[in-house]
Amino acid sequence: MGEMSVAAPSGGTSPVRDYLEAVLDLLEEHALNRERVDWARVRREAEAQIADATATVTGQAYGGAEAERRYIREGAAAVRDLDRHRPKGWVVDLRGNAGGSMYPMLTVLAPLLGHGHLGSFVDAAGEVSGRWLLRGGVVYVDDEALSVTPHPYLPAEPEPPVAVLIDGRTMSAGETTLIAFLGMPRVRTFGAPTAGLATGNVAVDLADGAVLVLTVAREADRTGRLYGNAPIAPDQPTPGDADALTDAVAWLRSVRTPSAGGSRVKG
């Protein structure tokens, strides 16, 4: 989910057609599933639809670095507050997490994710195009720091067991957060299969200032297992939300002492 800058070409007989061609060129060159598309047909149909077009589209982006700082600040405070009770295990609730940016979520959960390699982006050719790394409470993709503020906190219980709750509304960056936990020795997932949108995007700057969000990669966990457009099934399927939490708590108690408590973080 990095960014790249690509300028749309200018000139030509129709600004609308030039704009369309620039976007289609980007899609044909970079899109994850570009080999499955009949681009000649797509171009013919798209050009027919804009034959009489003259209007421009406007929009406004919300969020940004300040929203991410607030999310990390409040989420990190919640983790530290829960950890004061010295929980023997954690529940990370990703049900209904429809995504957004992966980096604030991974930063908040850094105390539970360990250090080093968390996962990676894998391009259409099967090559790793970016490794997710955690160093000192900061999330990196390769050598680029993506956390707007660090969360270098160590839990009172080293390497605690973690139960992750998921459902069909867990998608995109929510699934990325799930994937960052997969492959860890004391992690188990509960609930229902995810939406199946475990892909990586780039934000492409167009000539008029618009941004095209383009899917260019699938995601892999720390073991190298690859995910993408198929739902991720839980280790322990459960019929309902209440059952998922009940089963998660039962598992946490089984891997520790019968009297062990737990803490829950809503992702």
Salt bridges, closest charged atoms under 4 A:
GLU21 OE1 - ARG43 NH1 2.58
ASP25 OD1 - ARG43 NH2 2.76
GLU28 OE1 - ARG43 NH2 2.86
GLU29 OE1 - HIS30 NE2 3.66
GLU45 OE2 - ARG41 NE 2.97
GLU47 OE1 - ARG17 NH2 3.45
GLU66 OE1 - ARG69 NH1 3.89
ASP81 OD1 - ARG84 NH2 2.74
ASP93 OD2 - ARG95 NH2 2.79
ASP93 OD2 - ARG264 NH2 2.44
ASP93 OD2 - LYS266 NZ 3.64
GLU157 OE1 - LYS88 NZ 3.74
GLU157 OE2 - ARG256 NH2 2.88
ASP167 OD2 - ARG169 NH2 2.68
ASP241 OD1 - ARG95 NH1 3.68
